[in-house]
Amino acid sequence: MAREIHDALTGRSGIADFHNARFAALIQEYVAGLYVTGSPNDDPQELRPEFERLENVNEVWVMAFRAPKFNQWRLMGRFAAFDIFVGLALYRRSYLDGTQKYRTIAQAFDQLWQRIGTAPFLVGNVIEDYISQPVRDPYVPII
Amino acid sequence: MSQSYEGRRQFAAYVLETSFFGAYMTAIAARKGEQELTQNDLAERTGRDKTGISKLLSGPRNWTIKTISDLAEALDLRVEFKLVDLYNPIRQFTPTGVMYDAPSVQIAPLINTNTAQVTAVGNVGIAFNAYNLWSPSVNMLTGTGMIPAVNTANNLLAAPIDVNAQVRVS
C-alpha cells in the first residue's frame, strides 16, 4: 500500500480534511462485507453509488467518498479479482472537476496499473460480478 | 478526547445504519424471490405510501425503532437485539439478561489502524439478527448477508478485519 494513501485512509496524513467518520465508515462497510452500492454504468442520474465504473475507459472504478458534499474524494482503482479492489490514486473531487479532466485522468489509469506489474483485473457486467457482499446497483430497482 | 469520541460515535452510527439497511435489503431480496413481493405490498403492510417506501429503500438512514419494527412485521421477521461486550465478546447483554455466546466469537477492531476513530464505541458493540420466521433453522439475515443459522457465532461486528486485506493499494 502506498504510504500516502494508507495514511490518508487511516487519518495519519496531513490531509486533515480527508479523514472523517463517514469515510471510515464506508471503508469499514466494504471491508467488513456490509451493504454497499455500486454501478458498472457510471452514474448518469446521480444516484450516488459508492463504487462506480467510469464510462469509456477500460475497467476503471472509483470508490466515491461523497459526503460531505463540499469535501468529496475519489479513490480510483480496479478490481484485481472478485472482492479485491485495488485503489491506486486518491483525488479530491474538486480536482477532477469537469468531465474532460476526469476522463483524461481515468484514461491515464492504465499506466498507473502497469506500475504494479502485469496484474490481471476483473472484467464483469453487473456489480455482483465484482462484489460478493450485499450489494445493490441503484439503477436496478430492488422491488 | 471529546472530539475523538465524537468521531467514534458518528462512525459507529453510520455503520449501524448501513447494517440495518443491508440486512433489510437482503431480506427484501429474499422475499421478492419467495413471494414476488412488490413495493405496493410493502407500502400496504407498513402503512406507508409508495413514495415513503421508495425513500425508505433509497439508502441507509437514521431509522426509528418504529420503522425497523414495521419493516420486520411486513417481511415476517423478528428482530433480535443484543449488546456485545467488547472487553469480553462472548458476553452479551440481551433484553432477557446476560448471555454467553460460543467462545469462537471474536470482536476484532473494526479497522486495524490503531486510531481511536475506527474502533467501536465504548466497551459495548451492537449486533442484531433478523431471523427468518418462515424457516428459522435455515437462514439468519444479518448486516453481512444470509448465513446459515447453525453459524450463530457470526454477527455483524464479528468479522476479523484488516483494512489491508481488501482495500489494497500498491
Interface residues (C-beta under 8 A of the other chain):
Chain A: M1 A2 I5 H6 L9 T10 G11 R12 H19 N20 A21 R22 A24 A25 I27 Q28 E29 Y30 V31 A32 G33 L34 Y35 T37 M63 G77 A80 D83 I84 F85 V86 G87 L88 R115 I116 Q133 P134 R136 P138 I142 I143
Chain B: G7 R8 R9 Q10 F11 Y14 V15 T18 S19 F21 G22 A23 M25 T26 I28 A29 K32 L37 T38 Q39 L42 L57 S58 G59 P60 L110 I111 T113 T115 Q117 V118 G143 T144 G145 L156 A159 I161 D162 V163 N164 A165 Q166 V167 R168 V169 S170
